[in-house]
Amino acid sequence: MRGVDKEALVHECLVEHYEKYYRIAYSYTFQEQDALDIVQEGAYRAILKSDSLKNPEYADTWICRIMMNEAVRYLEKYRGKTVALDEVPEEGVSDEPEDLDLQQALLKLNEEERRIVVLKYFEEEKLQTIAQVMDLKVSTVKSRLYRAVEKLKKYMESGGAAYGKMEKGV
């Protein structure tokens, strides 16, 4: 690509959409510090790989994908090293039972379903954009979004986190 400083473009996009990338990371970990770590590492990777950006108009979409991949990488790295929910300090933890139920419900989804739900309902992205980010057809995104929402509804209607270990169909 001639005439476009890809690194500067990526940096500008990172600054402009920082809150969006943070919300994406937070939707994976539900921990402020972990989300900040993910965004920092994702930003580093995006700047480092900025020369591989093919289309400048898709810089935000490209960075979203990097952030989601970084969140998955982070979770895989620290899987099994988590603290029980009742051991989490009060600071930064929501007091609203509905928020805790929603967090628990999102964790019941598989990785792809969670990505679609986060992009659609937390980031308010259009289905076309989600399809681009995830490299899927729009019809595939629609059907997977429908299934994910059904799982979330079933979990929440069954009593959410209070329902405990008996949520076998979710």
C-alpha positions as a printed NumPy array, in Angstrom:
array([[  0.   ,   0.   ,   0.   ],
       [  1.57 ,   3.243,  -1.063],
       [  1.038,   6.589,   0.594],
       [ -0.472,   5.143,   3.776],
       [  1.51 ,   4.874,   6.976],
       [ -0.071,   1.688,   8.286],
       [  1.547,   1.94 ,  11.707],
       [  0.217,   5.473,  12.189],
       [ -3.227,   4.357,  10.996],
       [ -3.282,   1.452,  13.454],
       [ -2.096,   3.715,  16.277],
       [ -4.803,   6.268,  15.458],
       [ -7.46 ,   3.549,  15.407],
       [ -6.225,   2.158,  18.743],
       [ -6.503,   5.579,  20.366],
       [ -9.87 ,   6.387,  18.807],
       [-11.523,   3.063,  19.7  ],
       [ -9.703,   2.205,  22.938],
       [-12.907,   1.922,  24.999],
       [-14.397,  -0.466,  22.459],
       [-11.347,  -2.745,  22.618],
       [-11.422,  -2.615,  26.409],
       [-15.105,  -3.648,  26.478],
       [-14.355,  -6.549,  24.157],
       [-11.508,  -7.728,  26.402],
       [-13.592,  -7.219,  29.541],
       [-16.407,  -9.334,  28.095],
       [-13.993, -12.267,  28.077],
       [-12.485, -11.897,  31.546],
       [-14.864,  -9.734,  33.605],
       [-11.754,  -8.456,  35.375],
       [-10.543,  -4.884,  34.876],
       [ -6.821,  -5.616,  35.159],
       [ -6.992,  -8.65 ,  32.895],
       [ -8.886,  -6.65 ,  30.274],
       [ -6.27 ,  -3.89 ,  30.446],
       [ -3.504,  -6.473,  29.988],
       [ -5.292,  -7.936,  26.971],
       [ -5.742,  -4.531,  25.339],
       [ -2.108,  -3.645,  25.968],
       [ -0.86 ,  -6.896,  24.45 ],
       [ -3.358,  -6.649,  21.581],
       [ -2.261,  -3.086,  20.813],
       [  1.366,  -4.183,  20.834],
       [  0.603,  -7.02 ,  18.408],
       [ -1.448,  -4.747,  16.148],
       [  1.324,  -2.172,  15.894],
       [  3.937,  -4.883,  15.433],
       [  1.927,  -6.496,  12.615],
       [  0.628,  -3.242,  11.101],
       [  2.471,  -3.933,   7.842],
       [  0.164,  -6.933,   7.273],
       [ -2.947,  -4.692,   7.231],
       [ -4.259,  -5.013,   3.68 ],
       [ -7.153,  -2.558,   3.658],
       [ -6.965,   0.653,   5.705],
       [-10.762,   0.998,   5.812],
       [-10.932,  -2.276,   7.763],
       [ -8.329,  -1.288,  10.377],
       [-10.907,  -1.291,  13.191],
       [-12.268,  -4.697,  12.16 ],
       [ -8.718,  -6.06 ,  11.922],
       [ -7.853,  -4.754,  15.403],
       [-11.103,  -6.173,  16.865],
       [-10.073,  -9.594,  15.614],
       [ -6.61 ,  -9.167,  17.145],
       [ -8.171,  -8.173,  20.501],
       [-10.519, -11.166,  20.503],
       [ -7.675, -13.519,  19.606],
       [ -5.553, -11.997,  22.348],
       [ -8.385, -12.471,  24.851],
       [ -8.649, -16.137,  23.898],
       [ -4.878, -16.538,  24.139],
       [ -4.939, -14.888,  27.58 ],
       [ -7.73 , -17.146,  28.827],
       [ -5.963, -20.26 ,  27.562],
       [ -2.763, -19.175,  29.281],
       [ -4.462, -18.587,  32.621],
       [ -7.164, -21.278,  32.442],
       [ -7.201, -23.242,  35.665],
       [ -5.467, -20.386,  37.477],
       [ -8.694, -18.578,  38.283],
       [-10.044, -17.615,  41.66 ],
       [-13.469, -18.666,  42.869],
       [-16.103, -15.978,  42.467],
       [-16.603, -15.699,  46.231],
       [-12.873, -14.966,  46.656],
       [-12.887, -11.985,  44.278],
       [-12.427,  -8.685,  46.105],
       [-15.428,  -6.379,  46.23 ],
       [-13.708,  -3.616,  44.257],
       [-14.745,  -3.739,  40.625],
       [-17.34 ,  -6.446,  41.149],
       [-20.915,  -5.628,  40.301],
       [-23.436,  -5.8  ,  43.107],
       [-26.246,  -6.401,  40.658],
       [-27.3  , -10.072,  40.546],
       [-28.43 ,  -9.641,  36.932],
       [-24.901,  -8.62 ,  35.9  ],
       [-23.39 , -11.667,  37.581],
       [-25.992, -13.887,  35.942],
       [-25.233, -12.394,  32.539],
       [-21.496, -12.878,  33.052],
       [-22.056, -16.494,  34.037],
       [-24.405, -17.003,  31.09 ],
       [-21.823, -15.618,  28.643],
       [-19.287, -18.072,  30.012],
       [-21.677, -20.912,  29.105],
       [-21.367, -20.026,  25.419],
       [-18.604, -21.411,  23.274],
       [-15.932, -18.992,  22.097],
       [-17.481, -18.248,  18.72 ],
       [-20.959, -17.684,  20.151],
       [-19.563, -15.347,  22.807],
       [-17.693, -13.327,  20.173],
       [-20.845, -12.901,  18.108],
       [-22.965, -11.886,  21.109],
       [-20.351,  -9.431,  22.369],
       [-19.957,  -7.787,  18.982],
       [-23.704,  -7.618,  18.332],
       [-25.082,  -6.578,  21.712],
       [-22.177,  -5.01 ,  23.596],
       [-20.493,  -3.282,  20.663],
       [-23.674,  -2.871,  18.582],
       [-21.934,  -3.986,  15.401],
       [-23.919,  -4.828,  12.279],
       [-24.124,  -8.447,  11.183],
       [-22.058,  -7.635,   8.083],
       [-19.246,  -6.249,  10.243],
       [-19.385,  -9.265,  12.552],
       [-19.155, -11.534,   9.52 ],
       [-16.042,  -9.645,   8.369],
       [-14.413,  -9.76 ,  11.796],
       [-15.046, -13.467,  12.163],
       [-14.515, -14.392,   8.518],
       [-17.971, -15.972,   8.244],
       [-20.997, -15.568,   5.987],
       [-23.718, -13.238,   7.256],
       [-26.222, -16.119,   7.255],
       [-23.862, -18.145,   9.456],
       [-23.541, -15.238,  11.884],
       [-27.339, -14.918,  12.018],
       [-27.912, -18.582,  12.803],
       [-25.145, -18.728,  15.404],
       [-26.392, -15.533,  17.009],
       [-29.887, -17.009,  17.218],
       [-28.591, -20.194,  18.865],
       [-26.44 , -18.208,  21.3  ],
       [-29.346, -15.98 ,  22.322],
       [-31.513, -19.051,  22.847],
       [-28.846, -20.553,  25.128],
       [-28.613, -17.294,  27.073],
       [-32.403, -17.095,  27.442],
       [-32.624, -20.686,  28.601],
       [-29.884, -20.143,  31.174],
       [-31.387, -16.91 ,  32.491],
       [-34.93 , -18.303,  32.574],
       [-33.728, -21.356,  34.492],
       [-32.559, -19.152,  37.347],
       [-29.141, -18.022,  36.132],
       [-26.185, -18.502,  38.46 ],
       [-28.566, -19.327,  41.321],
       [-29.677, -22.357,  39.351],
       [-26.284, -23.891,  40.044],
       [-25.01 , -27.109,  38.579],
       [-28.395, -28.29 ,  37.38 ],
       [-28.377, -26.312,  34.106],
       [-27.582, -29.396,  32.017],
       [-29.318, -28.257,  28.811],
       [-27.236, -25.089,  28.572]])
